[in-house]
Each structure stands twice: as C-alpha cells, then as structure tokens.
Amino acid sequence: MSRVSQAQAIENRRRAVAAASQLFRERGVNGISVADLMKSIGLTTGGFYKQFASKEALVSEAAQAAFGDLELLLAAFDTDHGDHDTARGALVDYYLSTEHRDQPGTGCPTAGFAGDVAREPTAEEVRETYATGVEHFAAWMATDTDDGLPVVATLVGALLLARATAGTELSDKILESTHKAVTAPPES
C-alpha cells in the first residue's frame, strides 16, 4: 500500500471540500453521505477520516468555500459593471433568473445552506460561518441609504420559494414579481 504524499493529501482535501460545497447546496447536508461524497471524487471513506474530524467539520469548510466563491462573484460583478449600483442591479438580475434557480449546486450559498443551518442547532461553527457570509452579502447589497439585509432576505426567500415550486408557473411568477419589487424605484 502506498502512502499519499502531502501534496496529494492537500489536493484530496481541496477536492472533497469543493465537491461537498456543490453537493450540499444541491442535495442538502443530509442528502449526501460521506461515502457518496468520497466516491464522487474517486476516494475511499477511510480517506475522509484522515482529512476531517467529522462531517460537521467538512460542512463548515464547504460553507466557507461556498461563501468565498460568493465573494469572488460579487467582486466580479463590481469589476464587470463599473459602478456598484449597476453591479447590484446585475446581481439581482442573475439572482432571480431561472438559470440560478435551476443550478443550486453552483448557486448562492445563502440559499443553498439555509435549510440545513436552520435544522442543525448544534452546528455552532457552521452557523457562525453562515452568519458571517450573510453579513458580507448584505454589506455588499447595501446602498448609501439602505441596509442590504432586507434585500438579501427577499432575494433568498424568493429563490427558495422558486426552487420549491420549480416546474410550475408559480416558480417563474415568484422570480418575476420579486425582481419587479426589488428593482422598483423608491416611492417619493
């Protein structure tokens, strides 16, 4: 039996975290077993326990990785759209799109991990990771005059409802009506 080099062990851990980040958002934390996760990247279950203390530890790392990806996405919106107001508008367009609704594995971790974090009261480290990610997302969505938290809550709620009703007319209506409400000019 050959030992795995330190570089290979680091790469295996990175692949496990990346796969978990996607699969947990797609299927939920309890919807993917450690064995299935490791099989998806071509490794054994024994390899998991050499890398992670527990599944909860992996969930925390996977959530951190997913929120790191969200930070990169938000930075790309700023870069691609010049000014922050235009970037926010483009993010809303993307967030409330059928494409985003239909690809939860690569979608926003705020929506992707919400149900699991809410159902797992003992996962303090995961909850803290999640809360920090939500705060950063809300800060990015904030304007000079408004806190970004209500907009984030509206976007996430709409996305969760649209995913839960996918395949029905209601799903598209949720995305469209929420988009209209979020992008409507403020009343004077």
Residue pairs with C-beta under 8 A, 6 or more apart in sequence:
4 12
4 47
9 50
9 51
12 41
12 43
12 47
12 51
13 51
13 52
15 41
15 43
16 37
16 38
16 41
16 43
16 48
16 51
16 52
16 58
17 58
17 61
17 62
17 65
18 65
19 37
19 40
19 41
20 32
20 37
20 58
20 59
20 61
20 62
21 62
21 63
21 65
21 66
21 69
21 109
22 105
22 106
23 31
23 32
23 36
23 37
23 40
23 105
24 31
24 32
24 59
24 62
24 63
24 112
24 113
24 116
25 66
25 104
25 105
25 106
25 107
25 109
25 112
25 113
26 104
26 105
26 112
28 115
28 116
29 55
29 59
29 116
29 120
30 116
34 45
34 48
34 55
34 58
35 45
37 48
37 58
38 44
38 45
38 47
38 48
48 58
52 58
52 61
56 123
56 125
56 126
57 125
59 116
59 123
59 126
60 123
60 125
60 126
60 129
63 109
63 113
63 117
63 126
63 129
63 130
63 133
64 129
66 109
66 112
66 113
66 133
67 109
67 129
67 130
67 132
67 133
67 136
69 109
70 108
70 109
70 110
70 133
70 136
70 137
71 136
74 87
74 91
74 137
74 140
77 87
77 88
77 90
77 91
77 94
78 84
78 87
80 87
80 90
81 87
81 89
81 90
85 143
88 140
88 141
88 143
89 183
91 141
92 151
92 155
92 179
92 182
92 183
93 179
94 100
95 108
95 155
95 159
96 155
96 158
96 159
96 162
96 175
96 176
96 178
96 179
96 182
97 175
98 172
98 175
100 107
100 108
100 159
101 107
101 159
101 162
101 163
101 166
101 171
101 175
102 166
104 111
104 112
104 163
105 112
107 159
108 137
108 156
108 159
109 130
109 133
110 130
110 133
110 134
110 137
110 152
110 156
111 156
111 159
111 160
111 163
113 126
113 130
114 130
114 156
114 160
115 160
116 126
117 123
117 126
117 127
117 130
120 126
120 127
134 152
137 148
137 152
138 147
138 148
138 149
138 151
138 152
139 148
140 148
141 148
141 149
141 151
141 152
142 148
151 182
154 178
154 181
154 182
155 178
155 182
158 174
158 175
158 178
161 171
161 174
162 171
162 172
162 174
162 175
163 171
165 171
165 174
